Amino acid sequence: MKSSQKLHTLSIITLLFSSNINANKIPTAIAQVAQAATKKVNLVMPNLSDSQIIGKTTGLRPYRTSGIRIEAQKLANDRLLIHNYGHGGAGLSLSWGSSDEAVKAMEKSLAEQNIAGPQNVAVIGAGVAGLTTAHRLRNKGHKVHVYAQLYPPHTTSNIAAGVYSPFSVAVGDSEEQKQQFERMKAVSYAALHELATSSNPEFQGVHILDLYDFSQNAAGQPVEVEFDNGVKKNGTVKPTLFMEGCTYIQHLYEKLLEKGVERTYRTFYYADQLERLPERIVVNCTGLGARDLFDDQELKPIRGQLLYLKPQEGVNYLATEKTEGKKVFFSLYPWHDRLIVGGTLEPEKEEYHADNKTRQEMLDNARQALRDDERK
């Protein structure tokens, strides 16, 4: 990249990630960037040939129609249950904010009962919502015990590509829900931005990368991209928070153990099993599992499929092209050990196996998205 382009990129990052701009003002900042002169960049074209494919994976997003459930529920025998689930495809984006809201709901309920001081708390689930909740609780001095059927690296959160996108989740209709959602966005953004920019972050795997969006009417600075194979494309670009799921989740997990948090492998089939736990306070972070455990029929799985390609030198950017209404879209995510191509939004699909037809459609879609604009 030329020195002038580096300076221009730095000015955009300064605008978007300035300490004077909070998370709620980011759309305004992006709009300001979009009015800037068109940027010209040269990028390495990813090799999307079949010979590069090294694997595939499938995950289920826990979408909840009325939004993330943050709620304190009093149970028999002075027990307290706190819900924190239903993040849809925004678990990595919103988990710090939702865990903050969950802990505050717990503290409010305890205060109403005149209960103070450190408590023994069980966290159910070891995805990103459970791990961040456990960190929040431990940092406040509580003794925390995590119970889960699976732990990293075997959770759905580990395979999440992790672009900061707090939009693939329901918000809710009430003013209270909308305000809570804005708080979750602001807190999460601040936490992730700190991890991405700190010289010594507590957790590894959070970065800021340029996202090139070739969708129609995409937000960001106008850009003309010329790839090293001669392909030219027009779109927008903006610096974007990016979480490398496998690294980030593993660090969250390992740091919990270092803080003295206990863990137990356990599967819960019925809600009354929670009453047998020694901890009288339980935080439910079971994601899609809450549908059966608490008979929450608002939870709807949305399947996502990804392809893994060999890591490719020089492909150190994010890219996407989406068409409204299509279940298959193009996204490109560079991890340290693989290049990820996605993806899909498949409502009501619960099978974990990746079907070959959709896999081929994703690959064809990616190749089409990276063709010269004049040839599409």
C-alpha positions in Angstrom: 0.0 0.0 0.0 1.3 3.5 -0.9 2.2 5.9 1.9 -0.6 8.2 1.0 -3.1 5.4 1.2 -1.7 4.4 4.6 -2.2 7.9 5.9 -5.8 8.0 4.5 -6.6 4.6 6.2 -5.2 5.9 9.4 -7.3 9.0 9.2 -10.4 6.9 8.8 -9.5 4.7 11.7 -8.9 7.8 13.8 -12.3 9.1 12.9 -14.2 5.8 13.6 -12.3 4.8 16.7 -11.6 8.1 18.3 -12.2 8.2 22.1 -14.5 11.1 21.3 -16.9 9.0 19.3 -19.1 6.5 21.2 -20.6 3.4 19.7 -24.0 5.1 19.1 -22.4 7.7 16.8 -20.5 5.2 14.6 -23.2 5.3 11.8 -22.7 9.1 11.7 -19.0 8.7 11.5 -19.3 6.1 8.7 -21.6 8.5 6.8 -18.9 11.2 7.1 -16.3 8.8 5.7 -18.6 7.9 2.8 -18.6 11.5 1.6 -14.8 11.4 1.3 -13.1 11.1 -2.1 -13.0 7.6 -3.7 -10.0 5.6 -2.4 -7.9 3.5 -4.8 -6.3 0.3 -3.4 -4.5 -2.8 -4.7 -5.3 -6.1 -3.1 -4.2 -9.7 -3.5 -6.9 -11.8 -5.1 -7.7 -14.9 -3.0 -7.4 -18.3 -4.7 -10.8 -19.9 -4.5 -10.0 -23.0 -6.4 -11.2 -26.4 -5.2 -7.6 -27.4 -4.4 -7.4 -24.8 -1.7 -10.4 -26.2 0.3 -9.3 -27.9 3.5 -12.5 -28.2 5.4 -16.1 -27.0 6.1 -18.2 -26.4 9.2 -21.8 -25.7 10.2 -23.2 -23.9 13.2 -26.6 -22.8 14.5 -27.3 -19.2 15.4 -29.7 -18.9 18.4 -32.1 -16.3 17.0 -34.9 -15.2 19.4 -37.8 -13.3 17.9 -38.3 -10.8 20.7 -34.5 -10.2 21.2 -31.9 -11.2 23.7 -33.5 -12.4 27.0 -32.0 -10.6 30.0 -34.2 -11.4 32.9 -34.0 -12.2 36.6 -36.4 -14.9 37.8 -36.9 -15.9 41.4 -37.2 -19.6 42.0 -38.3 -21.7 45.0 -36.0 -22.0 48.0 -34.5 -18.6 47.6 -32.9 -19.4 44.3 -32.3 -16.9 41.6 -32.1 -17.6 37.9 -30.7 -15.0 35.5 -31.3 -15.4 31.7 -28.7 -14.3 29.1 -29.4 -15.9 25.7 -30.9 -15.4 22.2 -28.0 -13.5 20.6 -28.7 -14.7 17.0 -25.7 -14.2 14.9 -24.3 -11.4 17.1 -23.0 -13.4 20.0 -19.3 -12.4 19.6 -20.4 -8.8 18.9 -22.7 -8.3 21.9 -21.6 -10.7 24.6 -19.7 -8.2 26.7 -22.7 -5.9 26.8 -25.3 -8.6 27.4 -23.2 -10.1 30.2 -22.9 -6.7 31.8 -26.7 -6.4 31.7 -27.1 -9.9 33.1 -24.8 -9.2 36.1 -26.6 -5.9 36.7 -30.0 -7.8 36.7 -28.5 -10.2 39.3 -27.2 -7.4 41.5 -30.5 -5.6 41.4 -32.4 -8.7 42.5 -30.0 -9.4 45.3 -30.2 -5.7 46.5 -34.0 -6.0 46.7 -33.4 -9.0 49.0 -30.8 -7.1 51.0 -28.1 -9.6 50.0 -24.6 -8.2 49.6 -21.1 -9.4 49.2 -19.5 -12.1 47.0 -21.8 -14.9 46.0 -21.4 -18.5 44.7 -22.7 -18.4 41.1 -23.2 -21.1 38.5 -23.0 -20.2 34.8 -24.6 -22.7 32.5 -23.0 -22.8 29.0 -19.5 -22.2 27.8 -20.0 -20.3 24.6 -19.0 -16.7 24.3 -22.0 -15.5 26.4 -21.2 -17.9 29.2 -17.5 -17.1 29.2 -17.9 -13.3 29.2 -20.5 -13.6 31.9 -18.2 -15.7 34.0 -15.4 -13.1 33.6 -17.8 -10.3 34.6 -18.8 -12.2 37.7 -15.3 -13.3 38.7 -13.9 -9.7 38.2 -16.5 -8.5 40.7 -15.3 -11.0 43.3 -17.9 -13.7 43.0 -17.0 -17.4 43.1 -17.9 -18.9 39.7 -18.6 -22.4 38.6 -19.2 -23.1 34.9 -21.3 -26.1 33.9 -21.5 -27.1 30.2 -21.9 -30.0 27.9 -19.0 -28.7 25.7 -16.1 -26.4 26.3 -13.7 -24.7 23.9 -12.5 -25.6 21.3 -15.7 -27.5 20.7 -18.4 -24.8 21.0 -20.2 -23.0 18.2 -18.5 -19.7 19.3 -15.1 -21.2 18.4 -16.1 -21.4 14.7 -17.7 -18.0 14.5 -16.0 -15.8 11.9 -16.6 -12.8 14.2 -17.0 -9.6 12.3 -18.4 -6.9 14.6 -22.0 -6.9 13.4 -24.6 -6.2 16.2 -27.4 -6.3 13.6 -28.2 -10.0 13.0 -30.3 -10.1 16.2 -33.8 -9.0 17.1 -34.0 -5.9 19.2 -37.5 -6.0 20.7 -40.4 -3.5 20.5 -40.5 -1.8 23.8 -38.5 1.3 24.6 -36.8 -0.4 27.5 -35.6 -3.2 25.2 -34.3 -0.7 22.6 -32.4 1.3 25.3 -31.0 -2.0 26.7 -29.8 -3.0 23.2 -28.1 0.4 22.7 -26.3 -0.1 26.1 -25.2 -3.6 25.0 -23.8 -2.3 21.8 -21.9 0.5 23.4 -20.4 -1.7 26.2 -19.5 -4.4 23.8 -17.9 -2.1 21.2 -15.8 -0.4 23.9 -14.6 -3.7 25.3 -13.7 -5.1 21.8 -12.1 -1.9 20.7 -9.9 -1.9 23.8 -8.8 -5.5 23.0 -8.1 -4.6 19.4 -6.0 -1.5 20.1 -4.2 -2.4 23.4 -0.5 -3.2 23.3 -1.1 -5.8 25.9 -4.7 -7.1 25.6 -6.2 -9.4 28.2 -7.5 -11.7 25.4 -5.9 -12.3 22.0 -7.7 -12.6 18.7 -9.4 -9.2 18.3 -8.2 -7.0 15.4 -9.2 -4.1 13.2 -9.2 -4.9 9.5 -10.4 -3.1 6.4 -13.8 -4.5 5.2 -14.4 -4.2 1.5 -18.1 -4.3 0.8 -19.2 -4.8 -2.8 -22.9 -4.9 -2.0 -25.3 -2.3 -3.4 -25.7 0.8 -1.3 -23.1 -0.4 1.3 -22.0 2.1 3.9 -18.4 3.2 4.0 -15.8 5.2 2.0 -16.1 4.7 -1.8 -13.3 2.5 -3.1 -11.9 1.3 -6.4 -10.1 -2.0 -5.9 -7.7 -3.4 -8.4 -6.6 -7.0 -7.6 -3.2 -8.4 -8.5 -4.8 -10.5 -11.3 -6.2 -7.3 -13.0 -9.8 -7.6 -11.7 -11.3 -4.2 -10.9 -14.3 -3.7 -8.5 -16.1 -0.7 -7.0 -17.5 -0.8 -3.5 -16.9 0.7 -0.1 -14.3 0.2 2.7 -14.3 0.8 6.4 -12.1 -0.4 9.3 -14.0 -3.1 11.2 -13.6 -4.9 14.4 -12.8 -8.6 13.7 -12.7 -11.5 16.1 -10.8 -14.6 15.2 -13.2 -17.0 17.0 -10.8 -19.9 17.6 -8.1 -17.7 19.2 -10.4 -15.3 21.0 -12.7 -17.9 22.6 -9.7 -20.1 23.6 -8.1 -17.1 25.4 -11.4 -16.3 27.2 -11.6 -19.9 28.4 -8.0 -20.2 29.5 -8.0 -16.9 31.4 -11.1 -18.0 33.3 -9.3 -21.1 34.5 -6.3 -18.9 35.5 -8.8 -16.8 37.6 -9.8 -19.9 39.6 -13.2 -20.4 37.9 -14.3 -24.1 38.3 -15.7 -26.1 35.5 -17.8 -29.3 35.3 -19.0 -31.2 32.2 -22.7 -31.6 32.6 -25.8 -31.8 30.3 -29.1 -30.4 31.6 -32.2 -31.9 30.2 -34.8 -30.3 32.6 -34.9 -26.9 34.3 -35.5 -28.5 37.7 -32.0 -30.0 37.5 -30.7 -26.5 38.2 -32.2 -26.7 41.7 -29.9 -29.5 42.5 -26.8 -27.4 42.0 -25.0 -26.2 45.1 -25.0 -22.6 43.9 -28.2 -20.8 44.6 -27.6 -18.3 41.8 -27.6 -19.6 38.3 -27.0 -17.6 35.0 -28.5 -19.3 32.0 -26.3 -18.8 28.9 -27.4 -22.0 27.1 -28.2 -20.3 23.7 -30.3 -22.5 21.6 -30.5 -25.0 24.4 -32.8 -22.8 26.3 -35.6 -23.6 23.8 -35.9 -27.1 25.3 -34.6 -26.4 28.8 -37.0 -23.6 29.4 -39.6 -24.2 26.7 -38.8 -21.0 25.0 -40.4 -21.3 21.6 -39.2 -17.9 20.5 -35.8 -19.4 19.8 -35.4 -20.2 16.1 -32.2 -21.7 14.8 -30.6 -20.1 11.7 -28.0 -22.4 10.2 -24.7 -21.0 8.9 -22.2 -22.8 6.8 -18.6 -21.9 6.1 -15.7 -23.2 4.0 -12.1 -23.4 5.1 -9.3 -22.8 2.6 -5.6 -22.8 3.0 -4.1 -19.6 4.5 -3.0 -17.3 1.8 -0.3 -14.7 2.1 -1.4 -11.1 1.4 -5.1 -11.8 1.9 -5.2 -9.7 5.1 -8.6 -8.0 4.6 -12.3 -8.7 5.0 -14.6 -8.7 2.0 -18.3 -9.2 1.5 -21.2 -9.0 -1.0 -24.8 -9.5 0.1 -28.1 -9.5 -1.8 -31.2 -8.9 0.2 -33.4 -12.0 0.4 -30.7 -14.5 -0.6 -29.8 -17.2 1.9 -26.2 -17.5 0.5 -23.9 -14.5 0.6 -20.2 -13.9 0.1 -17.9 -13.1 3.0 -14.1 -13.5 3.3 -12.4 -13.8 6.7 -8.6 -14.3 7.1 -7.6 -16.4 10.2 -4.0 -17.1 11.0 -4.3 -20.8 10.0 -7.1 -20.7 7.4 -9.0 -18.5 5.0 -12.8 -18.6 5.6 -15.4 -18.2 2.9 -19.0 -17.9 3.8 -21.8 -18.0 4.3 -25.4 -18.8 4.7 -28.5 -17.7 6.6 -30.8 -20.8 6.7 -33.8 -20.3 9.0 -35.3 -23.3 10.7 -32.4 -25.6 9.5 -31.1 -27.7 12.4 -28.9 -30.3 10.7 -25.3 -29.8 11.5 -24.0 -31.5 8.4 -22.8 -29.2 5.6 -24.6 -30.2 2.4 -22.5 -30.3 -0.8 -25.1 -28.4 -2.9 -25.0 -25.4 -0.6 -21.2 -25.6 -0.3 -20.9 -25.4 -4.1 -23.3 -22.5 -4.2 -21.2 -20.7 -1.6 -18.1 -21.2 -3.7 -19.7 -20.2 -6.9 -21.2 -17.1 -5.2 -17.7 -16.2 -3.9 -16.1 -16.5 -7.3 -18.9 -14.5 -8.9 -18.5 -11.7 -6.3 -14.8 -11.4 -7.1 -15.2 -11.1 -10.9 -14.5 -7.8 -12.7 -17.6 -5.5 -12.4 -17.7 -5.2 -16.2 -17.9 -8.9 -16.6 -20.6 -9.6 -14.0 
